[in-house]
């Protein structure tokens, strides 16, 4: 608009009756030129914490977020099965580049394990393939249960459930199982930092164990239920699962899908805010931010070696918040960009 008014002042006034026509043509040409300029649609950018309800896939939640935010540039870190509820971390805009670092964070779950039956999927959605004799279930003592839990605490080798999203020769394990294939996944090292029993209920036909589990990324809680039941000789599977924590992010700070539909982009946490919770922060000035944006090295003679470090340009508040410029690697006094984050007004919405 300012550019259009400026051009109007430069239009010479023609003498006589044709003067108005010349000015009108100039204004029309200027409007046409302005219309030909590409419109910049800003992409909502930031991290979103959602409390996923039961029955939806993680992709369902992403689809809801895309509609609420008005952009397809939305992804998530750490899949939750449809039967599970709780914290799902989503990224929008350039903040999707942070999701890689969220996937590897420790997590906390609250769960119910049913001991006394095994299923094809190691959870309640699968077909029951073994049911223990009630006498065998009644014979399991509290000490045996505690001993089985201790054996599954600390660093353990865990075989993931066959019905998982792990790829086998380029195809998801659960797709192979659904196609009738037998899938045996290799064990992997995981860490169970805490396996806290909250309640034990004996029904005669099963033992239900409510527990809170702190674990490393890549842990399958379904596999814990399966292995606990197997160690007691009565089988086991998962009947409820809720994720309450991912790193320092808590489900208490998450929003419902209804709140997301109403609040939209106003609920996003800025990339700078998120990065400050994940990494050490290096404050940079405008010139350094520009250099990083152009792929140049920063000279940081007193900064210790570290990777990644969040390079943040401080804002003045309000409409000018702090901006995450890049995640950088600092080695021998040099800062090199690992992942760049363009200014929000430089991000154009996909057509």
C-alpha angles and dihedrals in degrees: 000000000000090000091052093052091048092055090049090061089054094055109105116230111241116219122249129003095332093062095086091046091054092050091048091051090050092051090048092050090049092051090049091052091049091049090053092059113099114255114237111223109194116227114225105245131198148064123300126197113206129186100221115215123221118271099035126101120230088250090055088058091049089052091052090049092050090055093046094048097038096233138094091215095098128119138166138225120221118014122241119204117240092254092053126086134195143057118019117173116215131185127204130196115345089347087080084080088069094057093083089064093047095054092067097052123113116261140206125216136184111210147168117221120194113210117198103058138052127211137197092250099035088242138077093270093067132083116270109247100171135024120189123228111260089235090057090049092049090050093063107103127209089247092054089050091050091047091052090051092049089053089057095049125094123015109350139165107244128189108214119232113272088232095066139117092251111125120238112193090339097312128099114254092231091054090054091049091050088051089058099259123138110236125194112181122204119253119255134198114256134165124231102195095180134008103184119182111219099177142349122208122187115200099171092247095055145003113234115203121194110200144169114220129193109195147159123263113280096037116138111213089193088060090052090055091047094048095045091053092046092051089055092046095239105089127241144211141176122265101172136018132180125175110215103171142028111185105307093340116104131202087230087072094049125104131226122245088250091056090047092054090052101038102036117168093001087077095059120112111221120252089241092055092048094046091052088060092050108037144024110273129232115193113220132188126230094269093051091046089053092049092051090048088055093049096253124147120249120224107230106165096170100040116105119236110273141150129231106017121174111234105206129185108210117233131205094245130249109052090001106060127169112289128216104225100178147324106248141189116228115204127162094344096312126111117209126185116248098171124008126210115203120217110272092244089057094059115095120202114245113256 
